[in-house]
């Protein structure tokens, strides 16, 4: 099963790279597929690549659902 997660873009770096943050964890990813993304945008990340953008309301709703599922599973 594949999972793509919305994360907030916090820094644009050279070479189509960016820094994203989710739950206090920061990770460098490729933004080659979403070159129009800017700091503050939410992007969908799959295996280290931003594969699309998502509006903030949808991102928050999705992250809330992930949090609820995690709590139910005791993770």
PQR file with spaces between the fields and no chain letter, atoms N, CA, C, O and H, PARSE charges and radii, in Angstrom:
ATOM       1  N    UNK     1       0.842   -1.173    0.000 -0.4000 1.5000
ATOM       2  CA   UNK     1       0.000    0.000    0.000 -0.0000 2.0000
ATOM       3  C    UNK     1       0.892    1.242    0.000  0.5500 1.7000
ATOM       4  O    UNK     1       1.909    1.290    0.691 -0.5500 1.4000
ATOM       5  N    UNK     2       0.505    2.219   -0.765 -0.4000 1.5000
ATOM       6  CA   UNK     2       1.229    3.487   -0.834 -0.0000 2.0000
ATOM       7  C    UNK     2       0.451    4.538   -0.057  0.5500 1.7000
ATOM       8  O    UNK     2      -0.779    4.508   -0.002 -0.5500 1.4000
ATOM       9  H    UNK     2      -0.322    2.180   -1.326  0.4000 1.0000
ATOM      10  N    UNK     3       1.177    5.456    0.535 -0.4000 1.5000
ATOM      11  CA   UNK     3       0.558    6.507    1.316 -0.0000 2.0000
ATOM      12  C    UNK     3       1.194    7.838    0.950  0.5500 1.7000
ATOM      13  O    UNK     3       2.415    7.985    1.006 -0.5500 1.4000
ATOM      14  H    UNK     3       2.176    5.481    0.490  0.4000 1.0000
ATOM      15  N    UNK     4       0.374    8.800    0.580 -0.4000 1.5000
ATOM      16  CA   UNK     4       0.847   10.153    0.284 -0.0000 2.0000
ATOM      17  C    UNK     4       0.293   11.067    1.370  0.5500 1.7000
ATOM      18  O    UNK     4      -0.900   11.028    1.672 -0.5500 1.4000
ATOM      19  H    UNK     4      -0.618    8.681    0.535  0.4000 1.0000
ATOM      20  N    UNK     5       1.155   11.885    1.954 -0.4000 1.5000
ATOM      21  CA   UNK     5       0.794   12.673    3.126 -0.0000 2.0000
ATOM      22  C    UNK     5       0.953   14.165    2.845  0.5500 1.7000
ATOM      23  O    UNK     5       1.957   14.580    2.266 -0.5500 1.4000
ATOM      24  H    UNK     5       2.124   11.917    1.709  0.4000 1.0000
ATOM      25  N    UNK     6      -0.042   14.984    3.256 -0.4000 1.5000
ATOM      26  CA   UNK     6       0.119   16.429    3.114 -0.0000 2.0000
ATOM      27  C    UNK     6       1.105   16.965    4.147  0.5500 1.7000
ATOM      28  O    UNK     6       1.025   16.633    5.330 -0.5500 1.4000
ATOM      29  H    UNK     6      -0.857   14.647    3.726  0.4000 1.0000
ATOM      30  N    UNK     7       2.026   17.789    3.690 -0.4000 1.5000
ATOM      31  CA   UNK     7       2.996   18.430    4.571 -0.0000 2.0000
ATOM      32  C    UNK     7       3.115   19.899    4.185  0.5500 1.7000
ATOM      33  O    UNK     7       2.816   20.286    3.055 -0.5500 1.4000
ATOM      34  H    UNK     7       2.091   18.059    2.730  0.4000 1.0000
ATOM      35  N    UNK     8       3.555   20.709    5.144 -0.4000 1.5000
ATOM      36  CA   UNK     8       3.693   22.150    4.883 -0.0000 2.0000
ATOM      37  C    UNK     8       5.116   22.453    4.455  0.5500 1.7000
ATOM      38  O    UNK     8       6.081   22.046    5.103 -0.5500 1.4000
ATOM      39  H    UNK     8       3.797   20.395    6.062  0.4000 1.0000
ATOM      40  N    UNK     9       5.227   23.175    3.350 -0.4000 1.5000
ATOM      41  CA   UNK     9       6.526   23.559    2.808 -0.0000 2.0000
ATOM      42  C    UNK     9       7.060   24.735    3.626  0.5500 1.7000
ATOM      43  O    UNK     9       6.409   25.775    3.730 -0.5500 1.4000
ATOM      44  H    UNK     9       4.444   23.505    2.824  0.4000 1.0000
ATOM      45  N    UNK    10       8.251   24.561    4.206 -0.4000 1.5000
ATOM      46  CA   UNK    10       8.779   25.628    5.072 -0.0000 2.0000
ATOM      47  C    UNK    10      10.021   26.315    4.519  0.5500 1.7000
ATOM      48  O    UNK    10      10.418   27.370    5.013 -0.5500 1.4000
ATOM      49  H    UNK    10       8.780   23.717    4.122  0.4000 1.0000
ATOM      50  N    UNK    11      10.639   25.723    3.495 -0.4000 1.5000
ATOM      51  CA   UNK    11      11.839   26.351    2.916 -0.0000 2.0000
ATOM      52  C    UNK    11      12.071   25.802    1.511  0.5500 1.7000
ATOM      53  O    UNK    11      11.998   24.594    1.286 -0.5500 1.4000
ATOM      54  H    UNK    11      10.316   24.866    3.093  0.4000 1.0000
ATOM      55  N    UNK    12      12.353   26.704    0.569 -0.4000 1.5000
ATOM      56  CA   UNK    12      12.744   26.308   -0.787 -0.0000 2.0000
ATOM      57  C    UNK    12      14.265   26.275   -0.822  0.5500 1.7000
ATOM      58  O    UNK    12      14.926   27.196   -0.341 -0.5500 1.4000
ATOM      59  H    UNK    12      12.412   27.686    0.752  0.4000 1.0000
ATOM      60  N    UNK    13      14.812   25.214   -1.390 -0.4000 1.5000
ATOM      61  CA   UNK    13      16.264   25.057   -1.481 -0.0000 2.0000
ATOM      62  C    UNK    13      16.670   24.935   -2.947  0.5500 1.7000
ATOM      63  O    UNK    13      15.829   24.657   -3.803 -0.5500 1.4000
ATOM      64  H    UNK    13      14.275   24.466   -1.780  0.4000 1.0000
ATOM      65  N    UNK    14      17.950   25.141   -3.239 -0.4000 1.5000
ATOM      66  CA   UNK    14      18.412   25.020   -4.628 -0.0000 2.0000
ATOM      67  C    UNK    14      18.203   23.604   -5.176  0.5500 1.7000
ATOM      68  O    UNK    14      18.117   22.630   -4.429 -0.5500 1.4000
ATOM      69  H    UNK    14      18.633   25.367   -2.544  0.4000 1.0000
ATOM      70  N    UNK    15      18.127   23.529   -6.495 -0.4000 1.5000
ATOM      71  CA   UNK    15      18.046   22.236   -7.167 -0.0000 2.0000
ATOM      72  C    UNK    15      16.701   21.557   -7.046  0.5500 1.7000
ATOM      73  O    UNK    15      16.635   20.330   -6.960 -0.5500 1.4000
ATOM      74  H    UNK    15      18.198   24.321   -7.103  0.4000 1.0000
ATOM      75  N    UNK    16      15.619   22.333   -7.039 -0.4000 1.5000
ATOM      76  CA   UNK    16      14.253   21.803   -6.941 -0.0000 2.0000
ATOM      77  C    UNK    16      14.053   20.983   -5.670  0.5500 1.7000
ATOM      78  O    UNK    16      13.338   19.981   -5.670 -0.5500 1.4000
ATOM      79  H    UNK    16      15.672   23.329   -7.109  0.4000 1.0000
ATOM      80  N    UNK    17      14.695   21.420   -4.588 -0.4000 1.5000
ATOM      81  CA   UNK    17      14.558   20.766   -3.290 -0.0000 2.0000
ATOM      82  C    UNK    17      13.827   21.716   -2.342  0.5500 1.7000
ATOM      83  O    UNK    17      13.817   22.931   -2.540 -0.5500 1.4000
ATOM      84  H    UNK    17      15.277   22.234   -4.588  0.4000 1.0000
ATOM      85  N    UNK    18      13.226   21.142   -1.324 -0.4000 1.5000
ATOM      86  CA   UNK    18      12.531   21.951   -0.327 -0.0000 2.0000
ATOM      87  C    UNK    18      12.538   21.215    0.999  0.5500 1.7000
ATOM      88  O    UNK    18      12.774   20.009    1.065 -0.5500 1.4000
ATOM      89  H    UNK    18      13.235   20.155   -1.164  0.4000 1.0000
ATOM      90  N    UNK    19      12.273   21.971    2.053 -0.4000 1.5000
ATOM      91  CA   UNK    19      12.149   21.402    3.381 -0.0000 2.0000
ATOM      92  C    UNK    19      10.677   21.458    3.763  0.5500 1.7000
ATOM      93  O    UNK    19      10.038   22.502    3.638 -0.5500 1.4000
ATOM      94  H    UNK    19      12.081   22.951    2.000  0.4000 1.0000
ATOM      95  N    UNK    20      10.138   20.330    4.230 -0.4000 1.5000
ATOM      96  CA   UNK    20       8.755   20.266    4.687 -0.0000 2.0000
ATOM      97  C    UNK    20       8.746   19.839    6.150  0.5500 1.7000
ATOM      98  O    UNK    20       9.725   19.308    6.675 -0.5500 1.4000
ATOM      99  H    UNK    20      10.658   19.481    4.332  0.4000 1.0000
ATOM     100  N    UNK    21       7.598   20.091    6.792 -0.4000 1.5000
ATOM     101  CA   UNK    21       7.466   19.723    8.199 -0.0000 2.0000
ATOM     102  C    UNK    21       6.115   19.074    8.431  0.5500 1.7000
ATOM     103  O    UNK    21       5.091   19.512    7.907 -0.5500 1.4000
ATOM     104  H    UNK    21       6.803   20.522    6.366  0.4000 1.0000
ATOM     105  N    UNK    22       6.141   18.012    9.235 -0.4000 1.5000
ATOM     106  CA   UNK    22       4.915   17.323    9.631 -0.0000 2.0000
ATOM     107  C    UNK    22       5.104   16.805   11.047  0.5500 1.7000
ATOM     108  O    UNK    22       5.981   15.979   11.303 -0.5500 1.4000
ATOM     109  H    UNK    22       6.973   17.656    9.660  0.4000 1.0000
ATOM     110  N    UNK    23       4.288   17.287   11.953 -0.4000 1.5000
ATOM     111  CA   UNK    23       4.364   16.824   13.331 -0.0000 2.0000
ATOM     112  C    UNK    23       5.699   17.085   13.993  0.5500 1.7000
ATOM     113  O    UNK    23       6.145   16.292   14.821 -0.5500 1.4000
ATOM     114  H    UNK    23       3.576   17.958   11.745  0.4000 1.0000
ATOM     115  N    UNK    24       6.347   18.191   13.639 -0.4000 1.5000
ATOM     116  CA   UNK    24       7.633   18.531   14.222 -0.0000 2.0000
ATOM     117  C    UNK    24       8.821   17.876   13.549  0.5500 1.7000
ATOM     118  O    UNK    24       9.967   18.152   13.905 -0.5500 1.4000
ATOM     119  H    UNK    24       5.984   18.836   12.966  0.4000 1.0000
ATOM     120  N    UNK    25       8.565   17.017   12.588 -0.4000 1.5000
ATOM     121  CA   UNK    25       9.644   16.346   11.858 -0.0000 2.0000
ATOM     122  C    UNK    25       9.853   17.066   10.534  0.5500 1.7000
ATOM     123  O    UNK    25       8.906   17.326    9.791 -0.5500 1.4000
ATOM     124  H    UNK    25       7.634   16.792   12.299  0.4000 1.0000
ATOM     125  N    UNK    26      11.106   17.381   10.256 -0.4000 1.5000
ATOM     126  CA   UNK    26      11.450   18.062    9.006 -0.0000 2.0000
ATOM     127  C    UNK    26      12.167   17.097    8.078  0.5500 1.7000
ATOM     128  O    UNK    26      12.943   16.246    8.512 -0.5500 1.4000
ATOM     129  H    UNK    26      11.875   17.171   10.860  0.4000 1.0000
ATOM     130  N    UNK    27      11.887   17.251    6.778 -0.4000 1.5000
ATOM     131  CA   UNK    27      12.477   16.352    5.788 -0.0000 2.0000
ATOM     132  C    UNK    27      12.708   17.115    4.494  0.5500 1.7000
ATOM     133  O    UNK    27      11.886   17.938    4.094 -0.5500 1.4000
ATOM     134  H    UNK    27      11.256   17.942    6.425  0.4000 1.0000
ATOM     135  N    UNK    28      13.827   16.838    3.846 -0.4000 1.5000
ATOM     136  CA   UNK    28      14.092   17.439    2.542 -0.0000 2.0000
ATOM     137  C    UNK    28      13.433   16.575    1.474  0.5500 1.7000
ATOM     138  O    UNK    28      13.543   15.349    1.491 -0.5500 1.4000
ATOM     139  H    UNK    28      14.495   16.169    4.172  0.4000 1.0000
ATOM     140  N    UNK    29      12.748   17.237    0.545 -0.4000 1.5000
ATOM     141  CA   UNK    29      12.055   16.532   -0.532 -0.0000 2.0000
ATOM     142  C    UNK    29      12.340   17.216   -1.864  0.5500 1.7000
ATOM     143  O    UNK    29      12.880   18.321   -1.907 -0.5500 1.4000
ATOM     144  H    UNK    29      12.659   18.232    0.531  0.4000 1.0000
ATOM     145  N    UNK    30      11.972   16.551   -2.933 -0.4000 1.5000
ATOM     146  CA   UNK    30      12.037   17.138   -4.269 -0.0000 2.0000
ATOM     147  C    UNK    30      10.714   17.839   -4.570  0.5500 1.7000
ATOM     148  O    UNK    30       9.641   17.309   -4.281 -0.5500 1.4000
ATOM     149  H    UNK    30      11.533   15.653   -2.898  0.4000 1.0000
ATOM     150  N    UNK    31      10.802   19.034   -5.152 -0.4000 1.5000
ATOM     151  CA   UNK    31       9.595   19.731   -5.606 -0.0000 2.0000
ATOM     152  C    UNK    31       9.615   19.905   -7.126  0.5500 1.7000
ATOM     153  O    UNK    31       8.961   20.799   -7.662 -0.5500 1.4000
ATOM     154  H    UNK    31      11.674   19.465   -5.386  0.4000 1.0000
ATOM     155  N    UNK    32      10.361   19.056   -7.807 -0.4000 1.5000
ATOM     156  CA   UNK    32      10.477   19.152   -9.265 -0.0000 2.0000
ATOM     157  C    UNK    32       9.118   19.053   -9.960  0.5500 1.7000
ATOM     158  O    UNK    32       8.919   19.657  -11.014 -0.5500 1.4000
ATOM     159  H    UNK    32      10.892   18.329   -7.372  0.4000 1.0000
ATOM     160  N    UNK    33       8.183   18.297   -9.380 -0.4000 1.5000
ATOM     161  CA   UNK    33       6.865   18.125  -10.006 -0.0000 2.0000
ATOM     162  C    UNK    33       5.892   19.250   -9.671  0.5500 1.7000
ATOM     163  O    UNK    33       4.829   19.352  -10.284 -0.5500 1.4000
ATOM     164  H    UNK    33       8.345   17.806   -8.524  0.4000 1.0000
ATOM     165  N    UNK    34       6.246   20.094   -8.703 -0.4000 1.5000
ATOM     166  CA   UNK    34       5.395   21.229   -8.319 -0.0000 2.0000
ATOM     167  C    UNK    34       6.246   22.496   -8.190  0.5500 1.7000
ATOM     168  O    UNK    34       6.337   23.074   -7.107 -0.5500 1.4000
ATOM     169  H    UNK    34       7.110   20.010   -8.206  0.4000 1.0000
ATOM     170  N    UNK    35       6.870   22.931   -9.293 -0.4000 1.5000
ATOM     171  CA   UNK    35       7.787   24.072   -9.227 -0.0000 2.0000
ATOM     172  C    UNK    35       7.113   25.382   -8.815  0.5500 1.7000
ATOM     173  O    UNK    35       7.795   26.323   -8.409 -0.5500 1.4000
ATOM     174  H    UNK    35       6.797   22.462  -10.173  0.4000 1.0000
ATOM     175  N    UNK    36       5.793   25.452   -8.914 -0.4000 1.5000
ATOM     176  CA   UNK    36       5.061   26.669   -8.540 -0.0000 2.0000
ATOM     177  C    UNK    36       4.836   26.777   -7.035  0.5500 1.7000
ATOM     178  O    UNK    36       4.388   27.820   -6.559 -0.5500 1.4000
ATOM     179  H    UNK    36       5.239   24.688   -9.244  0.4000 1.0000
ATOM     180  N    UNK    37       5.133   25.732   -6.281 -0.4000 1.5000
ATOM     181  CA   UNK    37       4.914   25.733   -4.830 -0.0000 2.0000
ATOM     182  C    UNK    37       5.797   26.777   -4.152  0.5500 1.7000
ATOM     183  O    UNK    37       6.947   26.988   -4.537 -0.5500 1.4000
ATOM     184  H    UNK    37       5.498   24.884   -6.667  0.4000 1.0000
ATOM     185  N    UNK    38       5.233   27.422   -3.137 -0.4000 1.5000
ATOM     186  CA   UNK    38       5.959   28.440   -2.379 -0.0000 2.0000
ATOM     187  C    UNK    38       5.881   28.108   -0.887  0.5500 1.7000
ATOM     188  O    UNK    38       5.055   27.301   -0.459 -0.5500 1.4000
ATOM     189  H    UNK    38       4.299   27.250   -2.824  0.4000 1.0000
ATOM     190  N    UNK    39       6.749   28.739   -0.114 -0.4000 1.5000
ATOM     191  CA   UNK    39       6.758   28.538    1.333 -0.0000 2.0000
ATOM     192  C    UNK    39       5.360   28.807    1.892  0.5500 1.7000
ATOM     193  O    UNK    39       4.725   29.807    1.560 -0.5500 1.4000
ATOM     194  H    UNK    39       7.419   29.394   -0.462  0.4000 1.0000
ATOM     195  N    UNK    40       4.901   27.898    2.741 -0.4000 1.5000
ATOM     196  CA   UNK    40       3.573   28.008    3.342 -0.0000 2.0000
ATOM     197  C    UNK    40       2.540   27.128    2.672  0.5500 1.7000
ATOM     198  O    UNK    40       1.506   26.825    3.266 -0.5500 1.4000
ATOM     199  H    UNK    40       5.418   27.085    3.011  0.4000 1.0000
ATOM     200  N    UNK    41       2.806   26.707    1.431 -0.4000 1.5000
ATOM     201  CA   UNK    41       1.881   25.816    0.729 -0.0000 2.0000
ATOM     202  C    UNK    41       1.906   24.430    1.356  0.5500 1.7000
ATOM     203  O    UNK    41       2.893   24.030    1.975 -0.5500 1.4000
ATOM     204  H    UNK    41       3.647   26.953    0.948  0.4000 1.0000
ATOM     205  N    UNK    42       0.817   23.712    1.189 -0.4000 1.5000
ATOM     206  CA   UNK    42       0.783   22.296    1.543 -0.0000 2.0000
ATOM     207  C    UNK    42       0.976   21.495    0.272  0.5500 1.7000
ATOM     208  O    UNK    42       0.355   21.772   -0.754 -0.5500 1.4000
ATOM     209  H    UNK    42       0.016   24.037    0.687  0.4000 1.0000
ATOM     210  N    UNK    43       1.845   20.499    0.351 -0.4000 1.5000
ATOM     211  CA   UNK    43       2.088   19.613   -0.787 -0.0000 2.0000
ATOM     212  C    UNK    43       1.859   18.172   -0.347  0.5500 1.7000
ATOM     213  O    UNK    43       2.042   17.828    0.821 -0.5500 1.4000
ATOM     214  H    UNK    43       2.350   20.274    1.184  0.4000 1.0000
ATOM     215  N    UNK    44       1.458   17.344   -1.295 -0.4000 1.5000
ATOM     216  CA   UNK    44       1.293   15.914   -1.049 -0.0000 2.0000
ATOM     217  C    UNK    44       2.642   15.256   -1.321  0.5500 1.7000
ATOM     218  O    UNK    44       3.189   15.386   -2.416 -0.5500 1.4000
ATOM     219  H    UNK    44       1.309   17.623   -2.243  0.4000 1.0000
ATOM     220  N    UNK    45       3.177   14.550   -0.326 -0.4000 1.5000
ATOM     221  CA   UNK    45       4.504   13.940   -0.441 -0.0000 2.0000
ATOM     222  C    UNK    45       4.378   12.425   -0.486  0.5500 1.7000
ATOM     223  O    UNK    45       3.689   11.808    0.326 -0.5500 1.4000
ATOM     224  H    UNK    45       2.732   14.444    0.563  0.4000 1.0000
ATOM     225  N    UNK    46       5.062   11.854   -1.454 -0.4000 1.5000
ATOM     226  CA   UNK    46       5.134   10.396   -1.591 -0.0000 2.0000
ATOM     227  C    UNK    46       6.578   10.026   -1.892  0.5500 1.7000
ATOM     228  O    UNK    46       7.160   10.519   -2.858 -0.5500 1.4000
ATOM     229  H    UNK    46       5.623   12.356   -2.113  0.4000 1.0000
ATOM     230  N    UNK    47       7.150    9.172   -1.080 -0.4000 1.5000
ATOM     231  CA   UNK    47       8.538    8.697   -1.193 -0.0000 2.0000
ATOM     232  C    UNK    47       9.540    9.810   -1.529  0.5500 1.7000
ATOM     233  O    UNK    47      10.372    9.663   -2.424 -0.5500 1.4000
ATOM     234  H    UNK    47       6.677    8.771   -0.295  0.4000 1.0000
ATOM     235  N    UNK    48       9.442   10.916   -0.799 -0.4000 1.5000
ATOM     236  CA   UNK    48      10.424   11.979   -0.936 -0.0000 2.0000
ATOM     237  C    UNK    48      10.194   12.962   -2.063  0.5500 1.7000
ATOM     238  O    UNK    48      11.059   13.788   -2.353 -0.5500 1.4000
ATOM     239  H    UNK    48       8.766   11.036   -0.072  0.4000 1.0000
ATOM     240  N    UNK    49       9.031   12.883   -2.706 -0.4000 1.5000
ATOM     241  CA   UNK    49       8.717   13.790   -3.814 -0.0000 2.0000
ATOM     242  C    UNK    49       7.355   14.435   -3.586  0.5500 1.7000
ATOM     243  O    UNK    49       6.385   13.754   -3.252 -0.5500 1.4000
ATOM     244  H    UNK    49       8.328   12.212   -2.470  0.4000 1.0000
ATOM     245  N    UNK    50       7.289   15.750   -3.768 -0.4000 1.5000
ATOM     246  CA   UNK    50       5.993   16.423   -3.766 -0.0000 2.0000
ATOM     247  C    UNK    50       5.330   16.083   -5.094  0.5500 1.7000
ATOM     248  O    UNK    50       5.880   16.362   -6.159 -0.5500 1.4000
ATOM     249  H    UNK    50       8.077   16.303   -4.039  0.4000 1.0000
ATOM     250  N    UNK    51       4.149   15.482   -5.025 -0.4000 1.5000
ATOM     251  CA   UNK    51       3.472   15.053   -6.258 -0.0000 2.0000
ATOM     252  C    UNK    51       2.269   15.920   -6.584  0.5500 1.7000
ATOM     253  O    UNK    51       1.611   15.707   -7.602 -0.5500 1.4000
ATOM     254  H    UNK    51       3.702   15.256   -4.159  0.4000 1.0000
ATOM     255  N    UNK    52       1.972   16.897   -5.734 -0.4000 1.5000
ATOM     256  CA   UNK    52       0.863   17.803   -5.989 -0.0000 2.0000
ATOM     257  C    UNK    52       0.699   18.767   -4.833  0.5500 1.7000
ATOM     258  O    UNK    52       1.306   18.608   -3.774 -0.5500 1.4000
ATOM     259  H    UNK    52       2.506   17.071   -4.906  0.4000 1.0000
ATOM     260  N    UNK    53      -0.132   19.766   -5.056 -0.4000 1.5000
ATOM     261  CA   UNK    53      -0.454   20.727   -4.013 -0.0000 2.0000
ATOM     262  C    UNK    53      -1.860   20.446   -3.514  0.5500 1.7000
ATOM     263  O    UNK    53      -2.675   19.851   -4.219 -0.5500 1.4000
ATOM     264  H    UNK    53      -0.626   19.895   -5.916  0.4000 1.0000
ATOM     265  N    UNK    54      -2.135   20.880   -2.288 -0.4000 1.5000
ATOM     266  CA   UNK    54      -3.449   20.685   -1.683 -0.0000 2.0000
ATOM     267  C    UNK    54      -3.796   21.957   -0.920  0.5500 1.7000
ATOM     268  O    UNK    54      -2.921   22.588   -0.326 -0.5500 1.4000
ATOM     269  H    UNK    54      -1.473   21.363   -1.716  0.4000 1.0000
ATOM     270  N    UNK    55      -5.086   22.339   -0.937 -0.4000 1.5000
ATOM     271  CA   UNK    55      -5.451   23.569   -0.239 -0.0000 2.0000
ATOM     272  C    UNK    55      -5.357   23.340    1.274  0.5500 1.7000
ATOM     273  O    UNK    55      -5.519   22.213    1.744 -0.5500 1.4000
ATOM     274  H    UNK    55      -5.797   21.826   -1.420  0.4000 1.0000
ATOM     275  N    UNK    56      -5.098   24.402    2.028 -0.4000 1.5000
ATOM     276  CA   UNK    56      -4.855   24.266    3.470 -0.0000 2.0000
ATOM     277  C    UNK    56      -5.992   23.584    4.233  0.5500 1.7000
ATOM     278  O    UNK    56      -5.738   22.794    5.142 -0.5500 1.4000
ATOM     279  H    UNK    56      -4.966   25.317    1.647  0.4000 1.0000
ATOM     280  N    UNK    57      -7.238   23.882    3.871 -0.4000 1.5000
ATOM     281  CA   UNK    57      -8.369   23.278    4.576 -0.0000 2.0000
ATOM     282  C    UNK    57      -8.398   21.767    4.376  0.5500 1.7000
ATOM     283  O    UNK    57      -8.612   21.019    5.330 -0.5500 1.4000
ATOM     284  H    UNK    57      -7.444   24.523    3.132  0.4000 1.0000
ATOM     285  N    UNK    58      -8.187   21.321    3.155 -0.4000 1.5000
ATOM     286  CA   UNK    58      -8.165   19.886    2.863 -0.0000 2.0000
ATOM     287  C    UNK    58      -6.972   19.216    3.542  0.5500 1.7000
ATOM     288  O    UNK    58      -7.090   18.099    4.045 -0.5500 1.4000
ATOM     289  H    UNK    58      -8.014   21.929    2.380  0.4000 1.0000
ATOM     290  N    UNK    59      -5.830   19.891    3.556 -0.4000 1.5000
ATOM     291  CA   UNK    59      -4.646   19.339    4.224 -0.0000 2.0000
ATOM     292  C    UNK    59      -4.916   19.144    5.710  0.5500 1.7000
ATOM     293  O    UNK    59      -4.604   18.089    6.261 -0.5500 1.4000
ATOM     294  H    UNK    59      -5.734   20.799    3.147  0.4000 1.0000
ATOM     295  N    UNK    60      -5.490   20.147    6.363 -0.4000 1.5000
ATOM     296  CA   UNK    60      -5.780   20.053    7.797 -0.0000 2.0000
ATOM     297  C    UNK    60      -6.794   18.947    8.079  0.5500 1.7000
ATOM     298  O    UNK    60      -6.647   18.206    9.051 -0.5500 1.4000
ATOM     299  H    UNK    60      -5.743   21.005    5.915  0.4000 1.0000
ATOM     300  N    UNK    61      -7.810   18.830    7.244 -0.4000 1.5000
ATOM     301  CA   UNK    61      -8.826   17.786    7.404 -0.0000 2.0000
ATOM     302  C    UNK    61      -8.185   16.398    7.277  0.5500 1.7000
ATOM     303  O    UNK    61      -8.471   15.501    8.070 -0.5500 1.4000
ATOM     304  H    UNK    61      -7.929   19.431    6.454  0.4000 1.0000
ATOM     305  N    UNK    62      -7.328   16.235    6.287 -0.4000 1.5000
ATOM     306  CA   UNK    62      -6.648   14.952    6.072 -0.0000 2.0000
ATOM     307  C    UNK    62      -5.723   14.622    7.236  0.5500 1.7000
ATOM     308  O    UNK    62      -5.711   13.488    7.715 -0.5500 1.4000
ATOM     309  H    UNK    62      -7.095   16.964    5.644  0.4000 1.0000
ATOM     310  N    UNK    63      -4.950   15.603    7.695 -0.4000 1.5000
ATOM     311  CA   UNK    63      -4.038   15.371    8.818 -0.0000 2.0000
ATOM     312  C    UNK    63      -4.798   15.037   10.101  0.5500 1.7000
ATOM     313  O    UNK    63      -4.347   14.217   10.900 -0.5500 1.4000
ATOM     314  H    UNK    63      -4.961   16.524    7.306  0.4000 1.0000
ATOM     315  N    UNK    64      -5.948   15.673   10.290 -0.4000 1.5000
ATOM     316  CA   UNK    64      -6.784   15.372   11.455 -0.0000 2.0000
ATOM     317  C    UNK    64      -7.260   13.916   11.405  0.5500 1.7000
ATOM     318  O    UNK    64      -7.260   13.221   12.421 -0.5500 1.4000
ATOM     319  H    UNK    64      -6.314   16.339    9.641  0.4000 1.0000
ATOM     320  N    UNK    65      -7.665   13.464   10.217 -0.4000 1.5000
ATOM     321  CA   UNK    65      -8.112   12.075   10.059 -0.0000 2.0000
ATOM     322  C    UNK    65      -6.973   11.099   10.325  0.5500 1.7000
ATOM     323  O    UNK    65      -7.179   10.084   10.990 -0.5500 1.4000
ATOM     324  H    UNK    65      -7.666   14.028    9.391  0.4000 1.0000
ATOM     325  N    UNK    66      -5.770   11.388    9.817 -0.4000 1.5000
ATOM     326  CA   UNK    66      -4.609   10.535   10.098 -0.0000 2.0000
ATOM     327  C    UNK    66      -4.363   10.466   11.605  0.5500 1.7000
ATOM     328  O    UNK    66      -4.077    9.396   12.142 -0.5500 1.4000
ATOM     329  H    UNK    66      -5.602   12.212    9.276  0.4000 1.0000
ATOM     330  N    UNK    67      -4.474   11.610   12.284 -0.4000 1.5000
ATOM     331  CA   UNK    67      -4.278   11.648   13.730 -0.0000 2.0000
ATOM     332  C    UNK    67      -5.294   10.797   14.473  0.5500 1.7000
ATOM     333  O    UNK    67      -4.950   10.097   15.425 -0.5500 1.4000
ATOM     334  H    UNK    67      -4.706   12.479   11.848  0.4000 1.0000
ATOM     335  N    UNK    68      -6.548   10.857   14.036 -0.4000 1.5000
ATOM     336  CA   UNK    68      -7.596   10.047   14.663 -0.0000 2.0000
ATOM     337  C    UNK    68      -7.337    8.560   14.454  0.5500 1.7000
ATOM     338  O    UNK    68      -7.497    7.761   15.377 -0.5500 1.4000
ATOM     339  H    UNK    68      -6.827   11.426   13.262  0.4000 1.0000
ATOM     340  N    UNK    69      -6.940    8.193   13.247 -0.4000 1.5000
ATOM     341  CA   UNK    69      -6.642    6.783   12.972 -0.0000 2.0000
ATOM     342  C    UNK    69      -5.457    6.294   13.797  0.5500 1.7000
ATOM     343  O    UNK    69      -5.475    5.182   14.324 -0.5500 1.4000
ATOM     344  H    UNK    69      -6.810    8.842   12.497  0.4000 1.0000
ATOM     345  N    UNK    70      -4.441    7.122   13.903 -0.4000 1.5000
ATOM     346  CA   UNK    70      -3.264    6.762   14.689 -0.0000 2.0000
ATOM     347  C    UNK    70      -3.640    6.566   16.155  0.5500 1.7000
ATOM     348  O    UNK    70      -3.178    5.625   16.800 -0.5500 1.4000
ATOM     349  H    UNK    70      -4.427    8.026   13.475  0.4000 1.0000
ATOM     350  N    UNK    71      -4.484    7.462   16.681 -0.4000 1.5000
ATOM     351  CA   UNK    71      -4.915    7.356   18.076 -0.0000 2.0000
ATOM     352  C    UNK    71      -5.714    6.073   18.304  0.5500 1.7000
ATOM     353  O    UNK    71      -5.554    5.419   19.334 -0.5500 1.4000
ATOM     354  H    UNK    71      -4.859    8.226   16.158  0.4000 1.0000
ATOM     355  N    UNK    72      -6.568    5.712   17.355 -0.4000 1.5000
ATOM     356  CA   UNK    72      -7.370    4.492   17.477 -0.0000 2.0000
ATOM     357  C    UNK    72      -6.500    3.246   17.478  0.5500 1.7000
ATOM     358  O    UNK    72      -6.794    2.268   18.165 -0.5500 1.4000
ATOM     359  H    UNK    72      -6.698    6.244   16.518  0.4000 1.0000
ATOM     360  N    UNK    73      -5.434    3.294   16.704 -0.4000 1.5000
ATOM     361  CA   UNK    73      -4.538    2.142   16.600 -0.0000 2.0000
ATOM     362  C    UNK    73      -3.510    2.115   17.723  0.5500 1.7000
ATOM     363  O    UNK    73      -2.784    1.135   17.885 -0.5500 1.4000
ATOM     364  H    UNK    73      -5.196    4.088   16.146  0.4000 1.0000
ATOM     365  N    UNK    74      -3.451    3.201   18.501 -0.4000 1.5000
ATOM     366  CA   UNK    74      -2.494    3.276   19.598 -0.0000 2.0000
ATOM     367  C    UNK    74      -1.060    3.434   19.144  0.5500 1.7000
ATOM     368  O    UNK    74      -0.134    2.977   19.815 -0.5500 1.4000
ATOM     369  H    UNK    74      -4.041    3.998   18.369  0.4000 1.0000
ATOM     370  N    UNK    75      -0.871    4.086   17.993 -0.4000 1.5000
ATOM     371  CA   UNK    75       0.481    4.264   17.450 -0.0000 2.0000
ATOM     372  C    UNK    75       1.129    5.523   17.958  0.5500 1.7000
ATOM     373  O    UNK    75       2.268    5.820   17.596 -0.5500 1.4000
ATOM     374  H    UNK    75      -1.623    4.457   17.448  0.4000 1.0000
